[in-house]
Amino acid sequence: MKPLFGYLYLAVGIFSGIAANSFAKISEGFTKPIPIVYMYLLMMVCLFCIAKAMHALPVGFAYSTYSGLTVAGVVAFAMIKYNQVPNIYGLIGIILIIIGVVMVNYLGRLN
């Protein structure tokens, strides 16, 4: 598989992971069945795409990018939808996660 497809799978995995986590919140503690179904379906899409991305990209790169950007995306979703703005320490932590993803992607080259 070409690396371009790996990046596309990674992007779909990130977006479906953010959506799955968002539906977990919307399900209100697993009390609403429709959001639960969407959450499970999106999580399956997410895991499939991450596995395909790891087939074309280095595992450390793919998983660190997926995890960091999914966390940042879920925080952004919570800020927009639920007005849950983290305090200064939370914001610094999210910024450090994004910096870490950038460092892994651009400075963490494999031999």
C-alpha positions, 0 to 999 in steps of 0.5 A, a space after each residue: 500500500 502506498 503511503 498516501 493511502 496510509 495518510 488517508 486511512 489515518 485521517 478517516 480514523 482520526 475523524 471517526 474516532 472523534 465522532 465515536 467519542 462524541 457519540 459516547 457523550 451524546 449517549 448519556 451514559 449508555 442510556 440512549 440506544 441510537 447514539 450507542 449504535 453510531 458509536 460502535 459503528 464509528 469505532 469499528 471504522 476507526 480501528 479498521 482505518 488505523 490498522 490499515 494506516 499502520 500497514 502503510 506507515 510506521 506504527 509509532 507515527 500512525 498511532 501517535 498522530 491518531 491518539 494526539 489529534 483525536 484527543 485534541 479533536 475531542 477537546 475541540 468538540 467539547 468546547 464547541 458543543 458543550 462550552 466545556 473550556 479547559 483551564 489554563 493547565 488543560 490548554 497547555 496540556 493540549 498544546 503540548 500534545 499537538 507539539 508532540 505530534 508535530 515533533 514525532 512527525 517531523 523530527 522523529 525519523 526512523 533509521 
